[in-house]
Amino acid sequence: MQTKYDTILVLDFGGQYCHLIGRRIREHGVYSEIIPPDITPDGIKTLNEQLDVKGLILSGGPSSVYEPNAPKLDPTVLEANLPILGLCYGHQLIAQIANGEVEPATCKEYGIAHVAIDKPVGVLKGLNEKEKVWMSHGDTVFAMPLGFEVLAHTKNCPVNPSTACSGIQKLSTQKTACACSATSSSKSASVKLTGRWKRS
């Protein structure tokens, strides 16, 4: 019988750190596979016949989710009984699909930033009150999707739901989205985040 390895699928939305995200997962002893973003639930089921799919990560990307030709995600993928972690573009895409509002940011962020952990639960459990992360985004979630809560914020992505947020999670599920990326510059926070999430 063929061995089925625990696997995290990384959906590639064109982000420059997509392969680095996959590597971070493998550094924790879990196999990761990078796949196209247009995968369907049936496609995930097919992969699950060969691998033991444990969760999905939606990568970042250079597009804006509201652009007509921006890469999309089959909304039914979010209904899969799997933990889903959205980073950057993936964060905004989850919010948009859940009827939140994504708009151009008042202040774009690129480079090292400090994120304040407002609610250290789930993947954020055990992180410091403030963590150094890498931000690279020109858009922001300005209106929270119904049923989500704010978990973290940065100076330019404050907690006030009427303005913007940088980390959200759907209540009573394992659907989490963060505006920060897992990069070499933010290795401490990203390694802890991906390590906790892949074990959840």
C-alpha positions as YAML, in Angstrom:
chain: A
units: angstrom
residues:
- id: 1
  name: MET
  ca: [0.00, 0.00, 0.00]
- id: 2
  name: GLN
  ca: [1.31, 3.44, -0.95]
- id: 3
  name: THR
  ca: [2.14, 5.69, 1.99]
- id: 4
  name: LYS
  ca: [0.03, 8.86, 2.09]
- id: 5
  name: TYR
  ca: [1.96, 11.79, 3.50]
- id: 6
  name: ASP
  ca: [0.40, 14.60, 5.51]
- id: 7
  name: THR
  ca: [0.30, 17.47, 3.02]
- id: 8
  name: ILE
  ca: [-0.39, 21.19, 2.94]
- id: 9
  name: LEU
  ca: [-1.49, 22.51, -0.46]
- id: 10
  name: VAL
  ca: [-0.21, 26.00, -1.30]
- id: 11
  name: LEU
  ca: [-2.41, 27.73, -3.88]
- id: 12
  name: ASP
  ca: [-0.16, 29.94, -6.00]
- id: 13
  name: PHE
  ca: [-1.69, 33.35, -6.77]
- id: 14
  name: GLY
  ca: [1.59, 34.65, -8.18]
- id: 15
  name: GLY
  ca: [3.24, 35.79, -4.98]
- id: 16
  name: GLN
  ca: [7.01, 36.12, -4.96]
- id: 17
  name: TYR
  ca: [7.21, 34.18, -1.68]
- id: 18
  name: CYS
  ca: [4.97, 31.27, -2.64]
- id: 19
  name: HIS
  ca: [7.84, 28.77, -2.80]
- id: 20
  name: LEU
  ca: [9.26, 30.11, 0.44]
- id: 21
  name: ILE
  ca: [5.92, 29.43, 2.15]
- id: 22
  name: GLY
  ca: [6.10, 25.84, 0.89]
- id: 23
  name: ARG
  ca: [9.65, 25.53, 2.21]
- id: 24
  name: ARG
  ca: [8.65, 26.83, 5.64]
- id: 25
  name: ILE
  ca: [6.02, 24.09, 5.86]
- id: 26
  name: ARG
  ca: [8.54, 21.41, 4.85]
- id: 27
  name: GLU
  ca: [10.96, 22.71, 7.48]
- id: 28
  name: HIS
  ca: [8.37, 21.54, 10.01]
- id: 29
  name: GLY
  ca: [8.46, 18.02, 8.62]
- id: 30
  name: VAL
  ca: [5.24, 18.27, 6.59]
- id: 31
  name: TYR
  ca: [5.12, 17.80, 2.83]
- id: 32
  name: SER
  ca: [3.80, 20.75, 0.84]
- id: 33
  name: GLU
  ca: [2.76, 20.95, -2.78]
- id: 34
  name: ILE
  ca: [2.26, 24.15, -4.80]
- id: 35
  name: ILE
  ca: [-0.80, 24.02, -7.03]
- id: 36
  name: PRO
  ca: [-2.71, 26.38, -9.37]
- id: 37
  name: PRO
  ca: [-5.25, 28.69, -7.70]
- id: 38
  name: ASP
  ca: [-8.17, 27.52, -9.83]
- id: 39
  name: ILE
  ca: [-8.30, 24.08, -8.25]
- id: 40
  name: THR
  ca: [-11.78, 22.79, -7.46]
- id: 41
  name: PRO
  ca: [-13.01, 20.75, -4.49]
- id: 42
  name: ASP
  ca: [-13.00, 17.71, -6.81]
- id: 43
  name: GLY
  ca: [-9.39, 18.46, -7.67]
- id: 44
  name: ILE
  ca: [-8.52, 18.50, -3.99]
- id: 45
  name: LYS
  ca: [-10.32, 15.18, -3.52]
- id: 46
  name: THR
  ca: [-8.28, 13.70, -6.38]
- id: 47
  name: LEU
  ca: [-5.03, 14.89, -4.78]
- id: 48
  name: ASN
  ca: [-6.22, 13.47, -1.49]
- id: 49
  name: GLU
  ca: [-6.30, 10.01, -3.07]
- id: 50
  name: GLN
  ca: [-2.50, 10.18, -3.34]
- id: 51
  name: LEU
  ca: [-1.73, 12.50, -0.43]
- id: 52
  name: ASP
  ca: [-3.30, 13.11, 2.97]
- id: 53
  name: VAL
  ca: [-4.33, 16.76, 2.52]
- id: 54
  name: LYS
  ca: [-4.42, 18.47, 5.92]
- id: 55
  name: GLY
  ca: [-4.95, 22.10, 4.94]
- id: 56
  name: LEU
  ca: [-4.68, 24.86, 2.35]
- id: 57
  name: ILE
  ca: [-2.64, 28.05, 2.19]
- id: 58
  name: LEU
  ca: [-3.71, 30.81, -0.21]
- id: 59
  name: SER
  ca: [-0.55, 32.68, -1.20]
- id: 60
  name: GLY
  ca: [-0.02, 36.34, -1.86]
- id: 61
  name: GLY
  ca: [0.06, 37.84, -5.34]
- id: 62
  name: PRO
  ca: [0.59, 41.07, -7.28]
- id: 63
  name: SER
  ca: [-3.04, 41.53, -8.33]
- id: 64
  name: SER
  ca: [-5.92, 43.32, -6.63]
- id: 65
  name: VAL
  ca: [-8.88, 41.07, -5.88]
- id: 66
  name: TYR
  ca: [-11.32, 43.58, -7.37]
- id: 67
  name: GLU
  ca: [-9.58, 43.69, -10.77]
- id: 68
  name: PRO
  ca: [-11.60, 41.98, -13.55]
- id: 69
  name: ASN
  ca: [-8.78, 39.64, -14.57]
- id: 70
  name: ALA
  ca: [-7.44, 38.95, -11.08]
- id: 71
  name: PRO
  ca: [-6.97, 35.25, -10.23]
- id: 72
  name: LYS
  ca: [-10.01, 33.88, -8.48]
- id: 73
  name: LEU
  ca: [-10.74, 31.04, -6.10]
- id: 74
  name: ASP
  ca: [-13.66, 28.67, -6.43]
- id: 75
  name: PRO
  ca: [-15.77, 29.84, -3.44]
- id: 76
  name: THR
  ca: [-16.78, 26.26, -2.66]
- id: 77
  name: VAL
  ca: [-13.14, 25.52, -1.77]
- id: 78
  name: LEU
  ca: [-13.71, 27.59, 1.38]
- id: 79
  name: GLU
  ca: [-16.47, 25.16, 2.33]
- id: 80
  name: ALA
  ca: [-14.02, 22.27, 2.41]
- id: 81
  name: ASN
  ca: [-13.61, 20.63, 5.79]
- id: 82
  name: LEU
  ca: [-10.00, 21.76, 5.95]
- id: 83
  name: PRO
  ca: [-8.08, 24.50, 7.75]
- id: 84
  name: ILE
  ca: [-7.40, 27.39, 5.36]
- id: 85
  name: LEU
  ca: [-4.77, 30.08, 5.86]
- id: 86
  name: GLY
  ca: [-4.84, 33.13, 3.59]
- id: 87
  name: LEU
  ca: [-1.75, 35.33, 3.31]
- id: 88
  name: CYS
  ca: [-1.74, 38.81, 1.72]
- id: 89
  name: TYR
  ca: [-3.75, 38.37, -1.50]
- id: 90
  name: GLY
  ca: [-5.20, 35.19, -0.03]
- id: 91
  name: HIS
  ca: [-6.27, 37.18, 3.04]
- id: 92
  name: GLN
  ca: [-8.09, 39.72, 0.87]
- id: 93
  name: LEU
  ca: [-9.62, 37.03, -1.33]
- id: 94
  name: ILE
  ca: [-11.14, 35.21, 1.65]
- id: 95
  name: ALA
  ca: [-12.59, 38.51, 2.89]
- id: 96
  name: GLN
  ca: [-14.00, 39.35, -0.54]
- id: 97
  name: ILE
  ca: [-15.60, 35.94, -1.04]
- id: 98
  name: ALA
  ca: [-17.17, 36.24, 2.43]
- id: 99
  name: ASN
  ca: [-18.67, 39.62, 1.41]
- id: 100
  name: GLY
  ca: [-16.15, 41.85, 3.14]
- id: 101
  name: GLU
  ca: [-14.86, 45.00, 1.45]
- id: 102
  name: VAL
  ca: [-11.37, 45.20, -0.05]
- id: 103
  name: GLU
  ca: [-10.18, 48.61, -1.27]
- id: 104
  name: PRO
  ca: [-6.92, 50.41, -2.08]
- id: 105
  name: ALA
  ca: [-5.07, 51.11, 1.15]
- id: 106
  name: THR
  ca: [-4.74, 54.66, 2.42]
- id: 107
  name: CYS
  ca: [-1.12, 53.87, 3.22]
- id: 108
  name: LYS
  ca: [0.49, 51.03, 1.30]
- id: 109
  name: GLU
  ca: [2.89, 48.80, 3.19]
- id: 110
  name: TYR
  ca: [6.08, 47.25, 1.87]
- id: 111
  name: GLY
  ca: [8.87, 45.92, 4.00]
- id: 112
  name: ILE
  ca: [9.30, 45.10, 7.65]
- id: 113
  name: ALA
  ca: [6.38, 46.02, 9.92]
- id: 114
  name: HIS
  ca: [5.33, 45.26, 13.46]
- id: 115
  name: VAL
  ca: [2.03, 43.51, 14.01]
- id: 116
  name: ALA
  ca: [0.15, 43.66, 17.32]
- id: 117
  name: ILE
  ca: [-1.53, 40.40, 18.28]
- id: 118
  name: ASP
  ca: [-4.95, 41.39, 19.64]
- id: 119
  name: LYS
  ca: [-6.30, 37.90, 20.20]
- id: 120
  name: PRO
  ca: [-3.65, 35.16, 20.48]
- id: 121
  name: VAL
  ca: [-5.82, 32.22, 19.46]
- id: 122
  name: GLY
  ca: [-5.41, 29.46, 16.89]
- id: 123
  name: VAL
  ca: [-2.34, 30.01, 14.72]
- id: 124
  name: LEU
  ca: [-1.44, 33.14, 16.71]
- id: 125
  name: LYS
  ca: [-1.39, 31.37, 20.04]
- id: 126
  name: GLY
  ca: [1.99, 31.62, 21.68]
- id: 127
  name: LEU
  ca: [3.23, 34.54, 19.60]
- id: 128
  name: ASN
  ca: [4.54, 37.66, 21.30]
- id: 129
  name: GLU
  ca: [2.26, 40.67, 21.77]
- id: 130
  name: LYS
  ca: [4.20, 42.28, 18.92]
- id: 131
  name: GLU
  ca: [5.93, 40.43, 16.11]
- id: 132
  name: LYS
  ca: [8.13, 41.60, 13.25]
- id: 133
  name: VAL
  ca: [6.65, 40.59, 9.90]
- id: 134
  name: TRP
  ca: [7.00, 41.39, 6.21]
- id: 135
  name: MET
  ca: [4.19, 43.37, 4.56]
- id: 136
  name: SER
  ca: [3.73, 43.84, 0.84]
- id: 137
  name: HIS
  ca: [0.28, 45.09, -0.08]
- id: 138
  name: GLY
  ca: [-1.46, 48.04, -1.68]
- id: 139
  name: ASP
  ca: [-4.98, 46.93, -0.72]
- id: 140
  name: THR
  ca: [-6.64, 46.42, 2.63]
- id: 141
  name: VAL
  ca: [-9.75, 44.75, 4.06]
- id: 142
  name: PHE
  ca: [-11.79, 47.80, 5.06]
- id: 143
  name: ALA
  ca: [-15.04, 46.08, 6.09]
- id: 144
  name: MET
  ca: [-15.09, 42.85, 8.04]
- id: 145
  name: PRO
  ca: [-17.02, 39.91, 6.59]
- id: 146
  name: LEU
  ca: [-19.96, 38.83, 8.71]
- id: 147
  name: GLY
  ca: [-18.94, 36.17, 11.22]
- id: 148
  name: PHE
  ca: [-15.25, 37.09, 11.26]
- id: 149
  name: GLU
  ca: [-13.26, 38.66, 14.07]
- id: 150
  name: VAL
  ca: [-10.06, 40.74, 14.12]
- id: 151
  name: LEU
  ca: [-7.06, 38.91, 15.54]
- id: 152
  name: ALA
  ca: [-4.21, 41.32, 14.80]
- id: 153
  name: HIS
  ca: [-3.38, 44.75, 13.40]
- id: 154
  name: THR
  ca: [-0.53, 46.98, 12.31]
- id: 155
  name: LYS
  ca: [-0.12, 50.75, 12.49]
- id: 156
  name: ASN
  ca: [-1.48, 51.14, 8.96]
- id: 157
  name: CYS
  ca: [-4.12, 48.43, 9.34]
- id: 158
  name: PRO
  ca: [-5.87, 49.40, 12.59]
- id: 159
  name: VAL
  ca: [-8.41, 47.25, 14.39]
- id: 160
  name: ASN
  ca: [-11.41, 49.56, 13.95]
- id: 161
  name: PRO
  ca: [-13.72, 47.56, 11.65]
- id: 162
  name: SER
  ca: [-14.71, 50.80, 9.91]
- id: 163
  name: THR
  ca: [-11.15, 51.25, 8.69]
- id: 164
  name: ALA
  ca: [-8.94, 48.24, 8.11]
- id: 165
  name: CYS
  ca: [-7.57, 45.03, 9.56]
- id: 166
  name: SER
  ca: [-4.53, 42.82, 9.05]
- id: 167
  name: GLY
  ca: [-5.53, 39.53, 10.65]
- id: 168
  name: ILE
  ca: [-8.99, 37.95, 10.72]
- id: 169
  name: GLN
  ca: [-10.56, 34.61, 11.51]
- id: 170
  name: LYS
  ca: [-13.99, 33.16, 10.91]
- id: 171
  name: LEU
  ca: [-15.66, 32.30, 14.19]
- id: 172
  name: SER
  ca: [-15.99, 28.59, 15.02]
- id: 173
  name: THR
  ca: [-13.92, 27.54, 11.99]
- id: 174
  name: GLN
  ca: [-10.29, 27.15, 10.98]
- id: 175
  name: LYS
  ca: [-10.43, 29.83, 8.28]
- id: 176
  name: THR
  ca: [-7.74, 32.38, 9.08]
- id: 177
  name: ALA
  ca: [-6.36, 35.25, 7.01]
- id: 178
  name: CYS
  ca: [-3.33, 37.48, 7.61]
- id: 179
  name: ALA
  ca: [-1.98, 40.43, 5.66]
- id: 180
  name: CYS
  ca: [1.62, 39.58, 6.56]
- id: 181
  name: SER
  ca: [3.89, 37.23, 4.64]
- id: 182
  name: ALA
  ca: [6.19, 34.46, 5.80]
- id: 183
  name: THR
  ca: [9.62, 35.60, 4.62]
- id: 184
  name: SER
  ca: [13.22, 35.33, 5.66]
- id: 185
  name: SER
  ca: [13.01, 38.80, 7.20]
- id: 186
  name: SER
  ca: [10.16, 37.65, 9.42]
- id: 187
  name: LYS
  ca: [11.43, 34.14, 10.06]
- id: 188
  name: SER
  ca: [10.71, 34.14, 13.79]
- id: 189
  name: ALA
  ca: [7.02, 34.99, 13.49]
- id: 190
  name: SER
  ca: [6.39, 33.10, 10.27]
- id: 191
  name: VAL
  ca: [8.00, 29.89, 11.46]
- id: 192
  name: LYS
  ca: [5.95, 29.96, 14.65]
- id: 193
  name: LEU
  ca: [2.77, 30.77, 12.70]
- id: 194
  name: THR
  ca: [3.16, 28.08, 10.04]
- id: 195
  name: GLY
  ca: [4.29, 25.56, 12.62]
- id: 196
  name: ARG
  ca: [1.23, 26.09, 14.80]
- id: 197
  name: TRP
  ca: [-1.17, 26.22, 11.86]
- id: 198
  name: LYS
  ca: [-0.01, 23.03, 10.18]
- id: 199
  name: ARG
  ca: [-0.51, 21.17, 13.47]
- id: 200
  name: SER
  ca: [-4.02, 22.60, 14.07]
...
